[in-house]
């Protein structure tokens, strides 16, 4: 199974936001969403040539500092967008659950620690 097929499965039940929709939720112009992606604060998922932001990457109040932190650490460690999304959305029995869900809860610092260990 290819990495893309695996990622499609991992994100199959997720809400995927077109970039203008992500910008509306964040209350910023769409160019700012591109800036967040370029700064490695968000990652895009590309499917059939269309770009999306998985909704779970966003927090209740906009950008989640923990999600952005994990993305930055992994990107600095050489992970590409697909690898970052696969890490965030793959079940981990030791958390328990998915890292993306843990980043919005009590285990956020543990996920960041694991991302740092993986990246370096």
HELIX and SHEET records of a PDB file:
HELIX    1   1 UNK A    3  UNK A   10  1                                   8    
HELIX    2   2 UNK A   19  UNK A   26  1                                   8    
HELIX    3   3 UNK A   30  UNK A   38  1                                   9    
HELIX    4   4 UNK A   55  UNK A   57  5                                   3    
HELIX    5   5 UNK A   65  UNK A   76  1                                  12    
HELIX    6   6 UNK A   81  UNK A   89  1                                   9    
HELIX    7   7 UNK A   99  UNK A  102  1                                   4    
HELIX    8   8 UNK A  108  UNK A  119  1                                  12    
SHEET    1   A 3 UNK A  16  UNK A  18  0                                        
SHEET    2   A 3 UNK A  50  UNK A  54 -1                                        
SHEET    3   A 3 UNK A  45  UNK A  47 -1                                        
SHEET    1   B 2 UNK A  58  UNK A  59  0                                        
SHEET    2   B 2 UNK A  62  UNK A  63 -1                                        
SHEET    1   C 2 UNK A  91  UNK A  92  0                                        
SHEET    2   C 2 UNK A  97  UNK A  98 -1                                        
END                                                                             
